[in-house]
Amino acid sequence: MAKHIVVIDGSPRKGRNTDSLCNAFIEGAEKNGNTVYKFSVSGKKINGCIHCMGCYNNGPCAQKDDMIPLYDELEKADMVVLASPIYFWHITSQLKAVIDRMYAMYVAKRFKPKDTAFIVVSGGADHSNVEEALSFYHNVVIKRLHWNDKGVIEATGTSSDSFDLTPYLEKARALGESIK
Ligand SMILES: Cc1cc2nc3c(=O)[nH]c(=O)nc-3n(C[C@H](O)[C@H](O)[C@H](O)COP(=O)(O)O)c2cc1C
């Protein structure tokens, strides 16, 4: 059955590595009739959670910023794809802000179990650059939220002059096509 997929692109740079991998995933996923809502943090105003407890009372979130349209999409979603470049050996602060703000849905028990996937991009070629981010994905997204892992795309070494994104774009497209 066709799914509704939310892709959250945590890169502030449009048209670069993470964004291109998200688009390749989306291209593949749409081939099977899935619908996709892409949310890029680029140019958006997303405050960090301020622990005001507003979501415990009236919900979903007291802060009115660019997160608002994402809440409805997340509620409808059967799958959430998280994508991030590595900044200081972790996901970007922009993506972390989006995830923290999902707390408003978590508290309201509006987070039904979903499929998930992770796209991670690092300048360094060494796998150690992406370890913290992968551990966050496995220990928080999969173990704590109980979402089902559908795959990880790990594109490392983008800082190298010889780096070629093409094989990773193919992997991302194939991952998208595998979602049915
Ligand atoms: C502030 C900052 C911190 C970074 N930290 C790391 C890092 O710890 N390890 C690494 O491998 N690459 C690091 N990078 C490189 C990016 O992960 C890399 O350039 C990536 O391809 C950027 O993704 P984008 O093209 O989607 O913006 C950093 C880049 C920036 C701007």
The ligand as a Tripos MOL2 file, in Angstrom:
@<TRIPOS>MOLECULE
LIG
   31    33     1     0     0
SMALL
NO_CHARGES

@<TRIPOS>ATOM
      1 C1         30.2740   23.3780   11.0340 C.3       1 LIG1
      2 C2         30.6960   22.1660   10.2630 C.ar      1 LIG1
      3 C3         31.1850   21.0730   10.9620 C.ar      1 LIG1
      4 C4         31.5690   19.9160   10.2950 C.ar      1 LIG1
      5 N1         32.0030   18.8460   11.0160 N.ar      1 LIG1
      6 C5         32.3580   17.7070   10.3830 C.ar      1 LIG1
      7 C6         32.8040   16.5710   11.1270 C.ar      1 LIG1
      8 O1         32.8660   16.5690   12.3570 O.2       1 LIG1
      9 N2         33.1640   15.4630   10.4490 N.ar      1 LIG1
     10 C7         33.1000   15.3920    9.0870 C.ar      1 LIG1
     11 O2         33.4280   14.3530    8.5260 O.2       1 LIG1
     12 N3         32.6650   16.4430    8.3570 N.ar      1 LIG1
     13 C8         32.2850   17.6010    8.9600 C.ar      1 LIG1
     14 N4         31.8240   18.6880    8.2280 N.ar      1 LIG1
     15 C9         31.7260   18.5560    6.7440 C.3       1 LIG1
     16 C10        30.3080   18.2620    6.2410 C.3       1 LIG1
     17 O3         29.7300   17.1630    6.9140 O.3       1 LIG1
     18 C11        30.3410   17.9720    4.7420 C.3       1 LIG1
     19 O4         30.8940   19.0620    4.0520 O.3       1 LIG1
     20 C12        28.9870   17.6240    4.1570 C.3       1 LIG1
     21 O5         29.1710   17.1160    2.8600 O.3       1 LIG1
     22 C13        28.0440   18.8430    4.0840 C.3       1 LIG1
     23 O6         26.7960   18.4130    3.6370 O.3       1 LIG1
     24 P1         25.9040   19.3020    2.6120 P.3       1 LIG1
     25 O7         26.6560   19.2930    1.3060 O.co2     1 LIG1
     26 O8         24.6250   18.5840    2.5170 O.co2     1 LIG1
     27 O9         25.7870   20.6440    3.2010 O.co2     1 LIG1
     28 C14        31.4650   19.8530    8.8680 C.ar      1 LIG1
     29 C15        30.9690   20.9810    8.1740 C.ar      1 LIG1
     30 C16        30.6070   22.1170    8.8580 C.ar      1 LIG1
     31 C17        30.0740   23.3130    8.0920 C.3       1 LIG1
@<TRIPOS>BOND
     1     1     2 1
     2     2     3 ar
     3     2    30 ar
     4     3     4 ar
     5     4     5 ar
     6     4    28 ar
     7     5     6 ar
     8     6     7 ar
     9     6    13 1
    10     7     8 2
    11     7     9 ar
    12     9    10 ar
    13    10    11 2
    14    10    12 ar
    15    12    13 ar
    16    13    14 ar
    17    14    15 1
    18    14    28 ar
    19    15    16 1
    20    16    17 1
    21    16    18 1
    22    18    19 1
    23    18    20 1
    24    20    21 1
    25    20    22 1
    26    22    23 1
    27    23    24 1
    28    24    25 2
    29    24    26 1
    30    24    27 1
    31    28    29 ar
    32    29    30 ar
    33    30    31 1
@<TRIPOS>SUBSTRUCTURE
     1 LIG1         1 GROUP 0 **** ****
